[in-house]
Amino acid sequence: MTGRDLGEELGPAERELALRLSDERVTPAPGFRGALGRHLATLDPGHGPLPAHLRRTVGLWLAGGGALIGLGLLQASGVL
């Protein structure tokens, strides 16, 4: 919720406080934010290689979950 988009749920005193807090909010200088972003970008190792056999592992888990759901549906329908 921005200071200009307060909605109808606030009373006059709360609206005044929200506007004052929004206007007095301290933000870092643009130079600092840029330097911090560049520093963090150099430290970011990125996404490494995927674990071995990830697709097979995920597929097995999905198949197992599907089998359990199917078993539950059969039991709920009275077949089992």
N, C-alpha and C positions, 0 to 999 in steps of 0.2 A: 504494500500500500504506500504510495508516494504521498508527499505532502499536498499535492494538488488533487489527489484521487482518494478522498477519505471516506466516501460513502455516507449513507444516512444513519448508520448505527452509532455514531459519535455525537455526544452533546456538545454545546458551544465551548465549554471549558476544555473538554478533551480534544476537540478540534484545534483550539488555540495551542494547546500543549504539543500536539502532533506537528503542527506547522512550525512551531518554534524549534522542536527537536530536529525536524527535517532541515531547517535552514541553518542550524548551528552544528550540523554533523561534520566532524573532522575527517578529511581524507588525505592520504599521503600525496606529496607533490608528484606531478607527472614524471619528472626525471627519476625519482625513486622507484615509481611503479615500473617504468621502462627498464631500469637497471635490474630490478628484481625479476622481471619476466625473462630477461636475457640470461641472468644467472641460473634461474630454474631450468631454462631450456637447455643450458649446457650440462646440467646435472642429470637431466632426464635420460635414462638409458633406452627408452623406447620399449616397444614390445619385442621380447626375445623370441626365440623359436618356440613353436607349440610343443607341448609334451608328446612323447612318442605314443602313437596309437590313440590319439585323442578321439578321432572320429569313430573308431571301433568301440572305444569305451563308452562314449555317449550313445552310440547306437544300441549297445547292449543294455544300458540303463533304460533307454526309451522302450526297448522291446520288453524288458522285464516289467516296467510300469504298465505298459499296454496289456501284458498278459494278466497282471493283477487286476486291472480294471475290467478286463473281459471276464475273469473269474468271479469278480464281484457282481457284474451284471447277470451272469448265469445263476449265481446264487440268489440274487434279488428276484429274478424272474421265476424261480422255483424249479428250474431245470436240475439243479444240484441239490 
